[in-house]
């Protein structure tokens, strides 16, 4: 009986080592095999990248506290109704919230809460890149 246990442990240890070696090899080679960087293309160059505004929803809180949807003034109730229709069709449509940096934090959080409650899955806040100070 003891001889059987020795035989089993002698055959399992090398198999476990081989399995670990194969796993490590797969982990190393998978990123190389799964990326599509081998196809060389000469991509166009631009100074700015444009996004299609009709695919995104842009909600703005102006410095005066007014709301706009895609740069069109809108009341709070109308905004909720329109957003509900948009999110019923596509909840993954990107919603960009823009607010003046001097705007009261509470209004921005309230707007975020409304957008999330209506079903938005992708929400972003518009910001401007800070300029680096030169020494």
N, C-alpha and C positions, 0 to 999 in steps of 0.2 A: 504494500500500500504506500509506503514511504517512497519507493522507487517511482511510482506514478506521479506523485507531487513534484519530485525533482525534474522529471521529464517535461511536465507541463510548464513549470516556471522557466526552464531553459529555452523553450520554444516561444514563449510569450514575450520575454524581454527583448530579443532581437526584432520581433515584429513591431513592438511598440516604438523602438528606435527608428525603424524604417518608416513607420507611419508619421512620426514627428518630422523626419527628414523630408518626406513628400509634402507635408503640410507647410513647412518652411519654404520649400521651393515654389509651391503654388502662391504663397503670400508675396514672395519676391517678384515673381514673373507676371502675376495678374495685372498690376497697374500698367506694365509695358504692353501687354497683349490687348487690354481693353480700351486703350486710348486711341483716338483716330488722328494722331499727329503725323503719321507717315505720309499722308497726302499733302503735297506741297501746293499751295496756292498763293498768288500774289493779291493780297487783300487791298481794297481801296483805302485811301487815307482821307481823313476829314479832320477839321479842327474841332467840330462839335458833333456830338451824336444826337440825332433827333429821335424822339419817341412818337408813336402815333397817339395823339391826344384822344381820339375816339375810343381807344381801348382802355384808357385809364379814366378814373373819376377823380377830379381835383376839387376838393372842398376847401374853401378859403374863409378864414375869419379875418375881416378887414380891421385896421386899427380903430375904426369906429364901432366895431362889434357886429357888423353886418355879415351875412353869409352869402357866398356865391358857390354855385355848382358849375364847374367848367367855365368859369369867368362870367356866368350869368347870375345876376342877383336873384335870391330866392328866400322865401320865408322858411321858418323852422318846420312848420307843418308840411309844406309842399316838399321840402327837402326829404323828410322822412318817407313820404309817399313815393317819391321818385326813386330813392335809394332802395326801398323795399322791392319795387318792380325790377330794378337792375339786378339785385342780389337773388331774386327768384329765378332769373334767367341764368346768371353766372355768379355764384358766390365767390369765385376765385378771381374776379376782376380786381385789379390793383386799385386801391383807394389811397390817394395822396392827400394828407391833411396839411394845409398851409396856414400858418398864423403868424402875425406880427410878433417879433420877439418881446415886445412890450405888452402883449395881450395877457390878460389875466389867466393864470394857469388853470383855474377852475373851468373856464369856458372850453378850453381845449380838451380837458379830461371828460367833460360832459359830452362833447361832440364825439370823442373816441368811444365812449360808452354807448351812445346811440348807434353809431356805425356798427359796432360789434353786435349789439342786440338785434339789429336788422339782418344779420347773417353774413357780414363781410368776413372773408377768410384771409385776405391779404391787405394789410394796412401799412402805410409808410408815412413818415413825417418829412416834409420838405425842409432841407437845410441848405446853407451856403457854406462852402469850404472856407475855413479860416485862412487868412493870409499869414504866411510865415514871416516872423519878424527877422530882419537882417541884423546881424551883430555889428 
